[in-house]
Amino acid sequence: MAERWAGDDDADSVWRDEPASLFAATAPFCDSAVAWTRADGVSLILLSDSRNSRELVFATDGLAQRLDEVQFALGEGPCLASYATGLPQCITDSAHDDRWAMFCREAARLGVNAVFSFPVSVGSHAVGVLELYRREALGLSTDEYDAALGCAAAIGAVIGATYARWSHRPVDVENLDGAALSALSEADPFTRSHVHDAARVVSEQVGVSISQVLVMMRAYAFAHDLRVTDVADDILDRRIPLSDWRDQPPEGEMDQPHSA
């Protein structure tokens, strides 16, 4: 089964040919999660302990992709919290949830009123998050919640088994994370490697750390209502002059992107 691609927010666009990848086998479980929970869409995100390492590897539609982009830009949201805690995180009404105020505000603006994030683990080690959304402000029933947990567990098992086949070695759970998994699939349709390529270019030219440049890029994206991936494209294609980044405020002044 081909992985679905949510290009340009077109929920019906799909990969026309292949593209079999390390994560292709997870697609049926993502589709099942939508069907069994009555969610409007789902995404699968890989993460590592570094806050700057984050890969979207599956999305059923453009809105699921956009929700991930918002969290990537803001650096907050239920996906990050689910990965950090190893526990499901549920927003049943984004208009009345103050745990991630900026994310909830943007989700509501996009017409998303409920978000459910479930950790995906290989063995006992979290490698990512299965995230579902609903347009309606409505929580999951007990059966739907259990179904989402089961799909997340199945995805983790599939990723672990596929990783072992692709890498031709047993799974080293202690050293396995989203970054290691993503490195095996350079042709992944959702790869954000070009974001880090763009950050590296700016870092070398401006003389600040890559980590700081990534914060600057997120703030720029949020301030201009762009995706971080769009900003990276503009940097690499020289549509944003490198001199513009010399005028960006110091990292400490950019912790709240909404004020940029």
Rosetta blueprint (number, residue, H / E / L):
1 M L
2 A L
3 E L
4 R L
5 W L
6 A L
7 G H
8 D H
9 D H
10 D L
11 A L
12 D L
13 S L
14 V L
15 W L
16 R L
17 D L
18 E L
19 P L
20 A L
21 S L
22 L L
23 F L
24 A H
25 A H
26 T H
27 A H
28 P H
29 F H
30 C H
31 D H
32 S H
33 A H
34 V H
35 A H
36 W H
37 T H
38 R L
39 A L
40 D L
41 G E
42 V E
43 S E
44 L E
45 I E
46 L E
47 L E
48 S L
49 D L
50 S L
51 R L
52 N L
53 S L
54 R E
55 E E
56 L E
57 V E
58 F E
59 A E
60 T L
61 D L
62 G H
63 L H
64 A H
65 Q H
66 R H
67 L H
68 D H
69 E H
70 V H
71 Q H
72 F H
73 A H
74 L H
75 G L
76 E L
77 G L
78 P H
79 C H
80 L H
81 A H
82 S H
83 Y H
84 A H
85 T H
86 G L
87 L L
88 P L
89 Q E
90 C E
91 I E
92 T L
93 D L
94 S H
95 A H
96 H H
97 D L
98 D L
99 R L
100 W L
101 A H
102 M H
103 F H
104 C H
105 R H
106 E H
107 A H
108 A H
109 R H
110 L L
111 G L
112 V L
113 N L
114 A E
115 V E
116 F E
117 S E
118 F E
119 P E
120 V E
121 S E
122 V E
123 G L
124 S L
125 H E
126 A E
127 V E
128 G E
129 V E
130 L E
131 E E
132 L E
133 Y E
134 R E
135 R L
136 E L
137 A L
138 L L
139 G L
140 L L
141 S L
142 T H
143 D H
144 E H
145 Y H
146 D H
147 A H
148 A H
149 L H
150 G H
151 C H
152 A H
153 A H
154 A H
155 I H
156 G H
157 A H
158 V H
159 I H
160 G H
161 A H
162 T H
163 Y H
164 A H
165 R H
166 W H
167 S H
168 H L
169 R L
170 P L
171 V L
172 D L
173 V H
174 E H
175 N H
176 L L
177 D L
178 G H
179 A H
180 A H
181 L H
182 S H
183 A H
184 L L
185 S L
186 E L
187 A L
188 D L
189 P L
190 F L
191 T L
192 R L
193 S H
194 H H
195 V H
196 H H
197 D H
198 A H
199 A H
200 R H
201 V H
202 V H
203 S H
204 E H
205 Q H
206 V H
207 G L
208 V L
209 S L
210 I H
211 S H
212 Q H
213 V H
214 L H
215 V H
216 M H
217 M H
218 R H
219 A H
220 Y H
221 A H
222 F H
223 A H
224 H L
225 D L
226 L L
227 R L
228 V H
229 T H
230 D H
231 V H
232 A H
233 D H
234 D H
235 I H
236 L H
237 D L
238 R L
239 R L
240 I L
241 P L
242 L L
243 S H
244 D H
245 W H
246 R H
247 D L
248 Q L
249 P L
250 P L
251 E H
252 G H
253 E H
254 M H
255 D L
256 Q L
257 P H
258 H H
259 S H
260 A L
